[in-house]
Every structure is written in C-alpha cells, then in structure tokens.
Amino acid sequence: METYIAAALYLVITTLVFTRVGFVNIVNSLRIWFEDGYWVNYKVVGALALLVKAAVILPGIIC
C-alpha cells in the first residue's frame, strides 16, 4: 500500500512541477546533454560523483 501511495505522490508532484515549468522547457534543458561540447572534464567528474553518491545512498534507503 505504501508503494502505491509513494508512486501516486511522485506522479502528482512531478506532473505539477512539469506543468508549472513547462514540458518544452524541460525537454530543451535535457536536450543540451547531447550537444557537442557539453561534457567537459568537470561535468564528467560531477556526473560520476553523483552516480557514486546514488550507489551508496540508494541501497541504504531501499533496505
């Protein structure tokens, strides 16, 4: 039951944020990731650091 409530809240909050910001603006922001020159050294390091943090934190939250 808790999983369904969490999923419903996620969908509602995400929909509200996307509606407020605008789907087109969000898609345009995500599209930047695939442009040439975006992934410079410091952004690669930042992305890898985020992945490592997620790998450490998520198992603790799930278990």
Backbone as a printed PyTorch tensor [residue, N CA C, xyz], in Angstrom:
tensor([[[  0.8260,  -1.1910,   0.0000],
         [  0.0000,   0.0000,   0.0000],
         [  0.8720,   1.2570,   0.0000]],

        [[  1.9530,   1.2260,   0.7840],
         [  2.8320,   2.3910,   0.8580],
         [  3.4830,   2.6760,  -0.4880]],

        [[  3.7890,   1.6220,  -1.2220],
         [  4.4080,   1.7860,  -2.5360],
         [  3.4660,   2.4980,  -3.4920]],

        [[  2.1970,   2.1520,  -3.4480],
         [  1.2160,   2.7910,  -4.3230],
         [  1.0320,   4.2640,  -3.9670]],

        [[  1.0170,   4.5560,  -2.6750],
         [  0.8860,   5.9510,  -2.2320],
         [  2.1080,   6.7560,  -2.6680]],

        [[  3.2930,   6.1750,  -2.4940],
         [  4.5170,   6.8610,  -2.9000],
         [  4.5410,   7.0940,  -4.4070]],

        [[  4.1330,   6.0940,  -5.1810],
         [  4.1070,   6.2450,  -6.6370],
         [  3.0980,   7.3030,  -7.0630]],

        [[  1.9420,   7.3170,  -6.4140],
         [  0.9150,   8.3150,  -6.7380],
         [  1.4010,   9.7180,  -6.4020]],

        [[  2.0250,   9.8780,  -5.2380],
         [  2.5590,  11.1880,  -4.8660],
         [  3.6540,  11.6360,  -5.8340]],

        [[  4.5130,  10.7120,  -6.2370],
         [  5.5590,  11.0240,  -7.2010],
         [  4.9530,  11.5370,  -8.5010]],

        [[  3.9530,  10.8200,  -9.0040],
         [  3.3310,  11.2240, -10.2600],
         [  2.6340,  12.5770, -10.1460]],

        [[  1.9430,  12.8110,  -9.0410],
         [  1.2360,  14.0760,  -8.8560],
         [  2.2210,  15.2330,  -8.7590]],

        [[  3.2490,  15.0850,  -7.9340],
         [  4.2170,  16.1680,  -7.7470],
         [  4.9890,  16.4200,  -9.0360]],

        [[  5.4100,  15.3580,  -9.7130],
         [  6.1450,  15.5180, -10.9680],
         [  5.2830,  16.1960, -12.0290]],

        [[  4.0250,  15.8100, -12.1130],
         [  3.1210,  16.4350, -13.0720],
         [  2.9150,  17.9020, -12.7630]],

        [[  2.7490,  18.2450, -11.4890],
         [  2.5860,  19.6480, -11.1170],
         [  3.8170,  20.4780, -11.4700]],

        [[  4.9870,  19.9460, -11.1760],
         [  6.2290,  20.6770, -11.4810],
         [  6.3970,  20.8240, -12.9920]],

        [[  6.2000,  19.7340, -13.7450],
         [  6.3610,  19.7970, -15.1950],
         [  5.3550,  20.7680, -15.8140]],

        [[  4.1350,  20.7850, -15.2830],
         [  3.1230,  21.6940, -15.8020],
         [  3.4910,  23.1450, -15.5140]],

        [[  3.9810,  23.3880, -14.3070],
         [  4.3510,  24.7610, -13.9190],
         [  5.5440,  25.2700, -14.7210]],

        [[  6.5730,  24.4360, -14.8550],
         [  7.7810,  24.8350, -15.5660],
         [  7.5480,  24.8220, -17.0740]],

        [[  6.8230,  23.8420, -17.5430],
         [  6.5590,  23.6860, -18.9720],
         [  7.3360,  22.5140, -19.5300]],

        [[  6.6290,  21.6300, -20.1770],
         [  7.2500,  20.4370, -20.7330],
         [  8.3140,  20.7940, -21.7670]],

        [[  8.0530,  21.8220, -22.5680],
         [  9.0010,  22.2230, -23.6170],
         [ 10.3060,  22.7090, -22.9960]],

        [[ 10.2350,  23.4950, -21.9350],
         [ 11.4470,  23.9810, -21.2690],
         [ 12.2690,  22.8320, -20.7020]],

        [[ 11.6110,  21.8470, -20.1200],
         [ 12.3230,  20.7100, -19.5400],
         [ 12.9790,  19.8820, -20.6340]],

        [[ 12.2730,  19.6420, -21.7230],
         [ 12.8400,  18.8700, -22.8330],
         [ 14.0290,  19.6110, -23.4350]],

        [[ 13.9200,  20.9210, -23.5940],
         [ 15.0310,  21.7150, -24.1330],
         [ 16.2400,  21.6630, -23.2120]],

        [[ 16.0180,  21.6900, -21.9110],
         [ 17.1260,  21.6060, -20.9590],
         [ 17.8090,  20.2470, -21.0280]],

        [[ 17.0470,  19.1820, -21.1530],
         [ 17.6230,  17.8450, -21.2460],
         [ 18.3260,  17.6140, -22.5740]],

        [[ 17.8780,  18.2790, -23.6100],
         [ 18.4740,  18.1430, -24.9300],
         [ 19.9190,  18.6600, -24.9530]],

        [[ 20.2500,  19.5930, -24.0740],
         [ 21.5930,  20.1590, -24.0040],
         [ 22.6280,  19.0730, -23.7150]],

        [[ 22.2390,  18.0370, -22.9510],
         [ 23.1730,  16.9700, -22.5860],
         [ 23.7800,  16.2980, -23.8080]],

        [[ 23.0770,  16.2990, -24.9270],
         [ 23.5200,  15.5650, -26.1090],
         [ 24.2030,  16.4570, -27.1420]],

        [[ 24.4230,  17.7230, -26.7960],
         [ 25.1190,  18.6210, -27.7170],
         [ 26.6300,  18.4740, -27.5750]],

        [[ 27.3280,  18.7400, -28.6630],
         [ 28.7900,  18.6870, -28.6450],
         [ 29.3410,  19.7460, -27.6940]],

        [[ 30.3460,  19.3710, -26.9370],
         [ 30.9990,  20.3190, -26.0490],
         [ 30.3850,  20.4350, -24.6710]],

        [[ 29.2740,  19.7600, -24.4150],
         [ 28.6480,  19.8680, -23.0930],
         [ 29.4350,  19.1050, -22.0390]],

        [[ 29.8870,  17.9110, -22.3820],
         [ 30.5350,  17.0450, -21.4110],
         [ 32.0340,  17.3470, -21.3280]],

        [[ 32.3520,  18.4760, -20.6950],
         [ 33.7530,  18.8140, -20.4300],
         [ 34.1860,  18.0910, -19.1570]],

        [[ 35.4710,  18.1420, -18.8490],
         [ 36.0390,  17.3420, -17.7520],
         [ 35.3020,  17.5210, -16.4210]],

        [[ 35.0370,  18.7580, -16.0090],
         [ 34.4340,  18.9670, -14.6860],
         [ 32.9940,  18.4760, -14.6280]],

        [[ 32.2960,  18.4610, -15.7490],
         [ 30.9260,  17.9390, -15.7460],
         [ 30.9220,  16.4130, -15.6900]],

        [[ 31.9140,  15.7930, -16.3080],
         [ 32.0380,  14.3340, -16.2310],
         [ 32.3370,  13.9220, -14.7940]],

        [[ 33.2410,  14.6510, -14.1450],
         [ 33.5800,  14.3510, -12.7490],
         [ 32.3540,  14.5470, -11.8610]],

        [[ 31.6060,  15.6050, -12.0790],
         [ 30.3950,  15.8450, -11.2940],
         [ 29.3510,  14.7620, -11.4920]],

        [[ 29.1810,  14.3050, -12.7310],
         [ 28.2140,  13.2480, -13.0190],
         [ 28.6340,  11.9330, -12.3640]],

        [[ 29.9260,  11.6230, -12.4300],
         [ 30.4110,  10.4000, -11.7900],
         [ 30.2650,  10.4750, -10.2720]],

        [[ 30.5140,  11.6480,  -9.6970],
         [ 30.3440,  11.8190,  -8.2550],
         [ 28.8820,  11.6010,  -7.8570]],

        [[ 27.9670,  12.0940,  -8.6530],
         [ 26.5390,  11.9010,  -8.3780],
         [ 26.1660,  10.4220,  -8.4430]],

        [[ 26.6980,   9.7070,  -9.4240],
         [ 26.4230,   8.2770,  -9.5320],
         [ 26.9690,   7.5040,  -8.3390]],

        [[ 28.1560,   7.8770,  -7.8740],
         [ 28.7370,   7.2020,  -6.7110],
         [ 27.8990,   7.4700,  -5.4680]],

        [[ 27.4630,   8.7060,  -5.2860],
         [ 26.5980,   9.0340,  -4.1460],
         [ 25.3050,   8.2110,  -4.1890]],

        [[ 24.7090,   8.1240,  -5.3700],
         [ 23.4810,   7.3490,  -5.5110],
         [ 23.7310,   5.8710,  -5.2140]],

        [[ 24.8750,   5.3570,  -5.6430],
         [ 25.1930,   3.9460,  -5.4060],
         [ 25.3690,   3.6580,  -3.9200]],

        [[ 25.7900,   4.6520,  -3.1530],
         [ 25.9740,   4.4670,  -1.7170],
         [ 24.6670,   4.6780,  -0.9720]],

        [[ 23.9050,   5.6870,  -1.3610],
         [ 22.7110,   6.0750,  -0.5940],
         [ 21.5070,   5.1900,  -0.9030]],

        [[ 21.2550,   4.8780,  -2.1720],
         [ 20.0390,   4.1540,  -2.5400],
         [ 19.9080,   2.7700,  -1.8890]],

        [[ 20.9580,   1.9670,  -1.8310],
         [ 20.7820,   0.6690,  -1.1440],
         [ 20.4010,   0.8240,   0.3280]],

        [[ 20.9210,   1.8620,   0.9770],
         [ 20.5680,   2.1100,   2.3750],
         [ 19.1080,   2.5110,   2.5320]],

        [[ 18.5850,   3.2330,   1.5560],
         [ 17.1870,   3.6460,   1.6160],
         [ 16.2680,   2.4560,   1.3240]],

        [[ 16.6630,   1.6360,   0.3780],
         [ 15.8240,   0.5030,  -0.0350],
         [ 15.7490,  -0.5610,   1.0470]],

        [[ 16.8750,  -0.8340,   1.6930],
         [ 16.9010,  -1.9110,   2.7010],
         [ 16.4030,  -1.4550,   4.0070]]])
